Amino acid sequence: MKKNAAGVYSFLKELFQKIKNDDVQGISAQLTYYLILSLFPFLIFIMTLIGYANISLEDKIQQLEQIMPAEAVSIIEEILQDVSEGRSQALLSFGMLATLWAASKGVNAIIKGLNRAYDIDESRVFWKVRGIAFLATLFIGFVVLVSILLLVLGSWLKTQVFLLADLPYGLQKLWDLLQYAVPLFVMFVVFTLLYWIAPSRRLRLKEVMPGAFFSTIGWIATSVLFSVYVNQFSDFTKTYGSLGGVMILLIWLYISSIIILAGGEINAILRNRRTRVHTPTLP
């Protein structure tokens, strides 16, 4: 027991020191900047698509308060309301282009952070890195869209599916379980692929799964805890006034960025430890 506790303490100490040395906080701030740039165009894009299905996303977006502070959700609601009043095809095109550009820059920041975690320089040519960032952005955007549809519109989708297919009532409980289990699994898959492809180093899938598991559980846990803290114990409007909601959204994205990069740091530490164990010592 004491040996296991000492091992955990040693690992956590090494993790915190590596996070400090690799400037995870600084790179997370850079990633937050690009996330905030891509968030609103992405919301515009989602709102435009949802609008063609005659779904009132504003009424269902409140379910996001389960993992986001209420003030941040209110900002998203205001944006969606403004967008819904001026939806157009041009808006759809602009939202797509702006989202892809800003989000791909965010993926570049993740690539930079993961390379630093493994203490390596970027050895791939520029167009290959940009291609990886672009494809990763498309894939992540698709996965996020599916996850939002399952989390926010799960009840609506369940009603439509059961009406069209005339499925038995007993399957509704299975649907309710999958509504939350599938996004978690998809999130784990996304983090796994991101940690596997992004670094400029050949890695095996099983080598990046610990960090992916940490990021999935850590992001959900910290988001819920931060939401509870802000909603119950804190009042940012007293400090920032009308910008309180914006600051909460920025802090939430910053925490999320740290979690993502910390997952890469965990993978790097575990790989370095395995390398030290299997490397023979010279006489």
Steps between C-alpha positions, in 0.01 A plus 500: 500500500776744596691409185196573282438829680864598453476412131189714453661789685815470288293497181293804602813689601661425164178597319471838671868574442471407131186711458696791643811441290305452175302822555166322477325804644641728231412266214154450656447876489592495129262209441223682690539800268442286191219308669312821576554611141361174363221453757267773376535425127440136589183597687391703197562201277309264732212745537469538125485124448260445789275775368421304185363218716263737685648406838499758776856461625467797737246312712721192521836672551420536871599135540860612450487643855572146616863546388528879449446801728163670458658834403693337216185327378314831505763653270460212258124544513527869415724425203269228375203733530676772300608250237152351466365842404744538209565149378614476139702284263781757505508469877533126462798538268670759719441292812657195340810682369560698819456192716738289294768771498486581872456141615788376285722761669383354829602151388840648408532622858420147622765357265751748638413408858518124437837530325630690800362230731711240317799739487519484120509756220255501212664297222210487256472737206270801533228377263479167680454666839235731359330204332492308827359805679234552231390136490500480880284812510247351259487175694475668841233738370292207374539316830409810700192547283391140561565533874300823522213340313502205740537705818282801418254352253494146636140516619379645170692241300361222718144614435557517124673162481240317708214655303650415162624151583223406747755351740395333827481711812772299677765634265448854630704428813781368281480820293522714816816312599657526155415871486774561757723196449553549125630862527742389773627215286525724195691757705743228612552394137563861392761556772664167417533586131616853582778379731594233248519715185593848621854448644792484260582150621380148421285376785289193557131541575526332840773749597263796471190347658590594863513868411179471298323339794629771734389779265153353454429448870699807606318732260156381611591514870666843493222644284232377741693617809575840346135535400384419854753745646400785272125436527494456879795677660635767268372820344732619224268790416610677819856508368455521123152649470331421171814312387459243777347242266779550245767453767333181622495364145868585456597334828301189410673475161837561669440216746394276212821586312715413801323164533563418133871583520538329838377178339788524254744561785377184674558295185849645463596423862376142475690450174821645646470270800453194280800606291720535811393155622575327168823686426801294614757682709855510368771346721 
